Amino acid sequence: MQPGSVYAIKEGKDKTEQHTLSVLVDNEPGVLARVIGLFSGRGYNIESLTVSETEHEKHRSRITVVTTGSAQVIEQIKAQLERMVPVHRVIDLTVTGKAIERELLLIKVRGAGDDRVEALRLADAFRARVIDATTESFVFELTGRTDKLDQFILLMQPLGLVEVSRTGVAAITRGPAAT
């Protein structure tokens, strides 16, 4: 833990929670740096970060941040984000309870013989697609919840895991209303 980190506040007493925040911002230079600067400047941790323009006509982007902290820290993060000028809306998708979260994983596995066969069998069970294959390796593509991807990575480690690339969480609420 870093000295002066917000996680030092009543450590052990306050339960650490993971929250997914959806932040609608102006799509202009420096906005992402300002949002991320808020996290790093105050010692908040970012578990996952994705960003892309989502409203082209209005020049707005959605930043999806997965962060951890006590309930007090999460509330501080949301309040500080809402006060930033380029931020239009902050939604705590964890609190709404109606969010769908997905992540994309690309994973390279090298192997031969039984390990190669087992990697293909597990990929099929997880509904991973083979997007590249050589006589010595595979690259699998898998989309799903973070815990599903974590489990797939764990299973591939003893079979010849070489490299992992992940997108981070993309999330949206269920139902007809916009967030």
Buried (B, 14 or more C-beta within 10 A) or exposed (E): EEEEBBBEEEEEEBEBEBBBBBBBBBBEEEBBEEBBEBBEEBBBBBBBBBBEEBEEEEEBBBBBBBBBBBEEBBEBBBEBBEEBEBBBBBBBBBEBEEBEBBBBBBBBBBBEEEBBEBBBEBBEEBEBEEEEEEEEBBBBBBBBEBEBBEBBBEBBEEBBBBEBEBBBBBBBBEEEEEB
